[in-house]
């Protein structure tokens, strides 16, 4: 059986790799880029530094900073109009997953029009929009090397999965120095997101030997360094390993897909504005425990790659240690429950059926070793309150 592998055409990885941005633009034959980012990146001075690199190479650039966390169909409209009314030949996406996801959608809609709902999964978007150079500033989403974007439909509160090589950045610059100023909460949430990517890619029904290699390497890097990054934010070696782990996890899930945790996580974010990595963290221990019986060997491999189980442990022993380790990681990183986050049980109960239906419709749960029905998924959601 063959597997289709898609990667960015060019990747620069390591300290100060952002300095290679003019070389990448030259290789693409691009001279008029638009930087798509958010106001936080502007306020931190990152965009000024990117523009200085470009200016020193004789490249003029504009920036658009109106992207928002957890982008929506309406939040990208201004960016789409901006692209339509200017003659840009490339997009430089700078920030966490939300600016990069926004840039992916703006790239396609700015060229081909329509509404982002027109491009939701199961449609495969293989059209070529403006070429994207992705520069992540978090060690978590892996969006710099994935063929996915997630945009919420304002009308229905559905977090839509959009997929296809049209959303895959042409180039990625993975510079861990850009993560050094991340606050602890963001470090934790994006780091658990990356760990979830790696675990789900490995247990996915679409996994391959190629994605397995990336996923296992990612788990080894992330599990050993996530809590250190949270407690030792100035540790450059730890930040570098987390950044590489995140990218490897992104490559893994882009080519093997995510599964039940992500499928159930998206509606939590859409209805209750829980950051994506945080909603993954809330679900990861219980969904892992639910799924293990359908793939005990694969989950045991995860435990051993993460270093939480011994190589000689039985599958059952390794998997018990895996679930307990995920619970302890959440505790150490102070992951709140839904109630602690501020979600009201009555509000949750009112939409939980819709959440389960949307999760299943996204397609991701079908990649899980154990696929729940809608009613079973409602029960899994309810476990968040126990």
C-alpha positions as CSV (number, residue, x, y, z in Angstrom):
1,X,0.0,0.0,0.0
2,X,1.4,3.4,-0.9
3,X,1.0,6.6,1.1
4,X,0.9,10.1,-0.2
5,X,3.4,12.4,1.6
6,X,3.2,16.2,1.4
7,X,5.7,18.6,2.9
8,X,6.7,22.2,2.4
9,X,9.0,22.6,-0.5
10,X,11.6,24.4,1.6
11,X,12.3,24.3,5.4
12,X,14.8,26.3,7.4
13,X,15.2,25.0,10.9
14,X,17.2,26.4,13.8
15,X,18.4,29.5,15.6
16,X,18.0,32.7,13.6
17,X,16.7,30.8,10.6
18,X,14.4,33.8,10.1
19,X,17.3,35.5,8.5
20,X,16.9,33.2,5.5
21,X,13.5,34.7,4.6
22,X,14.9,36.9,1.7
23,X,16.6,33.9,0.2
24,X,13.4,31.9,0.3
25,X,11.4,34.7,-1.4
26,X,14.1,34.9,-4.1
27,X,13.9,31.2,-4.7
28,X,10.2,31.5,-5.1
29,X,10.6,34.5,-7.4
30,X,8.5,36.7,-5.1
31,X,9.1,40.4,-4.5
32,X,6.0,41.8,-2.9
33,X,5.0,39.8,0.2
34,X,2.1,40.5,2.6
35,X,2.8,39.6,6.3
36,X,-0.3,38.1,7.9
37,X,-0.1,38.2,11.7
38,X,-1.9,39.4,14.8
39,X,-1.7,42.5,17.0
40,X,0.3,40.6,19.7
41,X,3.1,39.8,17.2
42,X,3.1,43.5,16.2
43,X,3.2,44.7,19.9
44,X,6.1,42.3,20.7
45,X,8.1,43.8,17.9
46,X,8.4,40.6,15.8
47,X,6.9,42.2,12.7
48,X,9.3,45.1,12.8
49,X,12.2,42.7,13.0
50,X,10.8,40.7,10.1
51,X,10.4,43.8,8.0
52,X,14.0,44.9,8.9
53,X,15.3,41.6,7.5
54,X,13.3,42.2,4.3
55,X,14.2,45.9,4.0
56,X,17.9,45.1,4.3
57,X,17.5,42.8,1.3
58,X,15.6,45.5,-0.6
59,X,12.2,43.9,-0.2
60,X,9.2,46.1,0.7
61,X,6.4,44.5,2.6
62,X,3.0,45.3,4.1
63,X,1.4,43.6,7.1
64,X,-2.1,42.7,8.0
65,X,-2.6,42.2,11.7
66,X,-6.4,41.7,12.1
67,X,-6.4,38.0,12.6
68,X,-7.9,36.7,15.8
69,X,-7.4,33.6,18.1
70,X,-9.6,30.7,16.8
71,X,-10.3,32.4,13.4
72,X,-13.9,32.6,12.1
73,X,-15.4,33.0,8.7
74,X,-16.0,36.7,9.3
75,X,-12.6,37.4,10.9
76,X,-10.8,36.5,7.6
77,X,-13.0,38.6,5.4
78,X,-10.9,41.8,5.8
79,X,-7.8,39.9,4.9
80,X,-9.4,38.3,1.8
81,X,-10.5,41.8,0.6
82,X,-7.0,43.2,1.3
83,X,-5.4,40.5,-0.8
84,X,-8.0,41.0,-3.6
85,X,-7.2,44.7,-3.8
86,X,-3.4,44.5,-3.9
87,X,-0.9,42.8,-6.1
88,X,0.9,40.6,-3.6
89,X,2.9,37.6,-4.8
90,X,3.4,35.9,-1.5
91,X,2.1,35.6,2.1
92,X,4.4,35.5,5.1
93,X,2.4,34.0,8.0
94,X,3.8,34.9,11.4
95,X,2.4,33.8,14.7
96,X,0.8,30.8,16.3
97,X,-1.7,28.5,14.7
98,X,-4.4,31.1,14.4
99,X,-2.6,33.6,12.2
100,X,-1.1,30.8,10.1
101,X,-4.5,29.1,9.7
102,X,-6.0,32.5,8.8
103,X,-3.3,33.0,6.2
104,X,-4.0,29.7,4.6
105,X,-7.7,30.5,4.2
106,X,-7.0,34.1,3.0
107,X,-4.5,32.7,0.4
108,X,-7.2,30.5,-1.2
109,X,-10.2,32.8,-0.8
110,X,-8.3,35.8,-2.0
111,X,-7.6,34.1,-5.3
112,X,-10.6,31.9,-5.8
113,X,-13.4,33.6,-3.9
114,X,-16.4,32.0,-2.3
115,X,-17.0,31.3,1.4
116,X,-14.7,29.2,3.5
117,X,-17.6,26.7,4.0
118,X,-17.3,25.9,0.3
119,X,-13.9,24.4,1.1
120,X,-14.6,22.3,4.2
121,X,-13.8,18.6,4.5
122,X,-14.5,16.2,2.8
123,X,-13.6,18.5,-0.2
124,X,-9.9,18.3,-1.0
125,X,-8.6,21.7,-1.7
126,X,-5.8,21.3,-4.2
127,X,-6.0,24.7,-5.9
128,X,-2.9,26.9,-5.6
129,X,-3.4,30.2,-3.9
130,X,-0.7,32.7,-3.0
131,X,2.4,30.9,-1.8
132,X,2.7,30.9,2.0
133,X,5.9,31.1,4.0
134,X,5.0,30.1,7.5
135,X,7.0,31.3,10.5
136,X,5.6,29.8,13.7
137,X,6.1,31.6,17.1
138,X,4.7,28.7,19.2
139,X,5.9,25.2,19.6
140,X,2.5,23.5,19.2
141,X,0.3,23.7,16.2
142,X,2.7,22.4,13.5
143,X,0.6,24.4,11.1
144,X,3.7,25.5,9.3
145,X,3.9,22.1,7.7
146,X,0.3,20.8,7.5
147,X,-2.3,20.7,4.7
148,X,-5.1,21.7,7.1
149,X,-6.7,24.9,8.4
150,X,-9.5,25.2,11.0
151,X,-12.0,28.1,10.6
152,X,-15.2,28.5,12.7
153,X,-18.4,29.2,10.8
154,X,-20.0,32.2,12.5
155,X,-23.5,31.1,11.6
156,X,-23.4,27.6,13.1
157,X,-20.4,27.8,15.6
158,X,-19.0,24.8,13.7
159,X,-15.2,24.6,13.7
160,X,-14.7,23.5,10.1
161,X,-11.8,21.3,9.1
162,X,-10.5,22.3,5.6
163,X,-7.9,20.1,4.0
164,X,-5.8,19.8,0.9
165,X,-2.4,20.6,-0.5
166,X,-3.7,24.1,-1.4
167,X,-3.4,24.9,2.4
168,X,0.2,23.5,2.7
169,X,2.8,26.3,3.1
170,X,5.4,26.3,0.3
171,X,8.1,27.1,2.9
172,X,8.5,27.0,6.7
173,X,10.9,28.8,8.9
174,X,11.2,27.1,12.3
175,X,13.2,29.4,14.6
176,X,12.9,28.5,18.2
177,X,14.1,31.9,19.3
178,X,10.7,33.2,18.4
179,X,9.2,31.1,21.2
180,X,11.4,32.4,24.0
181,X,8.9,35.0,25.2
182,X,5.9,32.7,25.2
183,X,3.9,32.9,28.5
184,X,3.6,29.8,30.6
185,X,0.0,29.1,29.7
186,X,0.6,29.3,26.0
187,X,3.7,27.1,26.3
188,X,1.7,24.5,28.1
189,X,-1.4,24.6,25.8
190,X,0.5,24.5,22.5
191,X,2.9,21.9,23.9
192,X,0.1,19.5,24.8
193,X,-1.4,20.2,21.4
194,X,1.8,19.0,19.8
195,X,1.9,15.9,22.0
196,X,-1.6,15.2,21.0
197,X,-0.7,15.5,17.3
198,X,2.1,13.0,17.7
199,X,0.0,10.4,19.7
200,X,-3.0,10.7,17.4
201,X,-0.9,10.5,14.2
202,X,0.7,7.3,15.6
203,X,-2.6,5.6,16.5
204,X,-4.5,6.9,13.4
205,X,-5.9,4.4,11.0
206,X,-4.1,6.4,8.3
207,X,-0.7,6.0,9.9
208,X,2.3,4.8,7.8
209,X,5.9,3.9,8.5
210,X,6.8,7.4,7.4
211,X,4.4,9.2,9.8
212,X,5.2,6.7,12.5
213,X,8.9,7.7,12.4
214,X,8.0,11.4,12.7
215,X,5.4,10.8,15.4
216,X,7.7,8.7,17.6
217,X,10.6,11.2,17.3
218,X,8.2,14.0,18.2
219,X,6.9,12.2,21.3
220,X,10.4,11.6,22.5
221,X,11.3,15.3,22.2
222,X,8.0,16.7,23.5
223,X,7.5,14.4,26.5
224,X,11.0,15.0,27.8
225,X,10.9,18.8,27.4
226,X,7.3,20.1,27.7
227,X,7.3,20.4,31.5
228,X,10.8,21.8,31.5
229,X,9.7,24.5,29.0
230,X,6.8,25.4,31.3
231,X,9.0,25.7,34.4
232,X,12.2,26.9,32.7
233,X,11.1,29.3,30.0
234,X,14.5,30.7,29.4
235,X,16.1,27.3,28.6
236,X,17.1,27.6,25.0
237,X,18.0,23.9,24.5
238,X,14.5,22.9,25.8
239,X,12.8,25.5,23.6
240,X,14.7,24.2,20.6
241,X,13.7,20.6,21.2
242,X,10.1,21.6,21.8
243,X,10.1,23.5,18.5
244,X,11.5,20.6,16.5
245,X,9.1,18.2,18.2
246,X,6.2,20.4,17.3
247,X,7.3,20.5,13.6
248,X,7.8,16.7,13.5
249,X,4.4,16.2,15.1
250,X,2.9,18.5,12.5
251,X,4.5,16.5,9.7
252,X,3.2,13.3,11.2
253,X,-0.4,14.3,11.6
254,X,-0.5,16.2,8.2
255,X,0.3,12.9,6.6
256,X,-1.6,10.5,8.9
257,X,-4.4,12.8,10.2
258,X,-5.6,13.4,13.8
259,X,-8.3,11.4,15.5
260,X,-10.9,11.5,18.2
261,X,-9.3,14.0,20.6
262,X,-9.1,16.6,17.9
263,X,-12.6,15.8,16.5
264,X,-14.1,16.4,20.0
265,X,-11.8,19.3,20.8
266,X,-12.9,21.6,18.0
267,X,-16.6,22.0,19.1
268,X,-15.4,22.8,22.6
269,X,-13.4,25.6,21.2
270,X,-16.2,26.8,18.9
271,X,-19.0,26.9,21.5
272,X,-17.0,27.9,24.6
273,X,-13.9,29.7,23.2
274,X,-11.5,27.3,24.9
275,X,-8.1,27.6,23.3
276,X,-7.5,24.6,21.0
277,X,-4.5,23.2,22.8
278,X,-6.3,23.5,26.2
279,X,-9.4,21.7,25.0
280,X,-7.1,18.9,23.6
281,X,-5.5,18.7,27.0
282,X,-8.8,18.4,28.8
283,X,-9.8,15.4,26.6
284,X,-6.4,13.6,26.1
285,X,-6.3,11.4,29.2
286,X,-9.9,10.2,29.0
287,X,-10.0,9.7,25.2
288,X,-6.7,7.8,25.4
289,X,-8.1,5.5,28.1
290,X,-11.2,5.0,26.0
291,X,-9.3,4.1,22.9
292,X,-6.5,1.9,24.2
293,X,-8.5,-1.4,24.0
294,X,-8.6,-1.1,20.2
295,X,-4.9,-0.5,19.8
296,X,-3.0,-1.6,22.9
297,X,0.3,-2.2,21.1
298,X,0.3,1.2,19.4
299,X,-0.5,3.1,22.7
300,X,2.2,1.1,24.5
301,X,4.7,2.3,21.8
302,X,3.6,5.8,22.7
303,X,4.3,5.3,26.4
304,X,7.7,3.9,25.7
305,X,8.6,6.7,23.2
306,X,7.6,9.2,25.8
307,X,9.8,7.6,28.4
308,X,6.9,7.0,30.8
309,X,7.1,3.2,30.4
310,X,10.1,0.8,30.3
311,X,10.9,-0.9,27.1
312,X,10.2,-4.3,28.7
313,X,6.8,-3.4,30.1
314,X,3.8,-5.3,29.0
315,X,1.2,-3.5,26.9
316,X,-1.2,-3.3,29.8
317,X,1.4,-2.0,32.2
318,X,2.7,0.6,29.6
319,X,-0.8,1.8,28.9
320,X,-1.7,2.3,32.5
321,X,1.5,4.4,32.9
322,X,0.6,6.3,29.8
323,X,-2.8,7.4,31.0
324,X,-1.4,8.2,34.4
325,X,1.4,10.3,32.9
326,X,-1.1,12.3,30.8
327,X,-3.1,13.0,34.0
328,X,0.0,14.1,35.8
329,X,1.2,16.3,32.9
330,X,-2.2,18.1,33.0
331,X,-1.9,18.5,36.8
332,X,1.7,19.9,36.6
333,X,0.8,22.3,33.8
334,X,-2.3,23.4,35.7
335,X,-4.8,22.5,32.9
336,X,-8.2,23.6,34.2
337,X,-11.4,21.6,34.0
338,X,-14.2,23.0,31.9
339,X,-15.9,24.2,35.0
340,X,-12.7,25.9,36.2
341,X,-12.4,27.5,32.8
342,X,-15.8,29.0,33.4
343,X,-18.2,26.9,31.3
344,X,-21.6,26.4,32.8
345,X,-22.9,22.8,32.9
346,X,-26.4,23.9,31.8
347,X,-24.9,25.6,28.7
348,X,-22.8,22.6,28.0
349,X,-25.7,20.2,28.2
350,X,-27.7,22.3,25.8
351,X,-25.2,21.9,23.0
352,X,-23.5,18.6,23.8
353,X,-25.5,16.6,21.2
354,X,-24.7,19.2,18.5
355,X,-21.1,19.1,19.6
356,X,-21.0,15.3,19.2
357,X,-22.7,15.5,15.8
358,X,-20.2,18.1,14.6
359,X,-17.3,16.2,15.9
360,X,-18.3,13.0,14.0
361,X,-19.0,14.9,10.8
362,X,-15.5,16.5,10.8
363,X,-14.1,13.1,9.9
364,X,-11.3,13.0,12.4
365,X,-13.0,10.5,14.8
366,X,-13.2,7.9,12.0
367,X,-9.3,7.8,12.1
368,X,-9.4,6.7,15.8
369,X,-8.7,3.1,16.7
370,X,-12.1,3.0,18.4
371,X,-14.8,5.0,16.8
372,X,-17.7,6.0,19.1
373,X,-21.3,6.6,18.0
374,X,-22.8,10.0,18.6
375,X,-24.5,8.8,21.8
376,X,-21.2,7.4,23.0
377,X,-19.4,10.6,22.2
378,X,-22.0,12.5,24.3
379,X,-21.1,10.2,27.2
380,X,-17.4,10.9,26.6
381,X,-18.0,14.6,26.7
382,X,-20.0,14.2,29.9
383,X,-16.9,12.6,31.5
384,X,-15.3,16.1,31.5
385,X,-17.6,17.0,34.4
386,X,-16.9,13.9,36.5
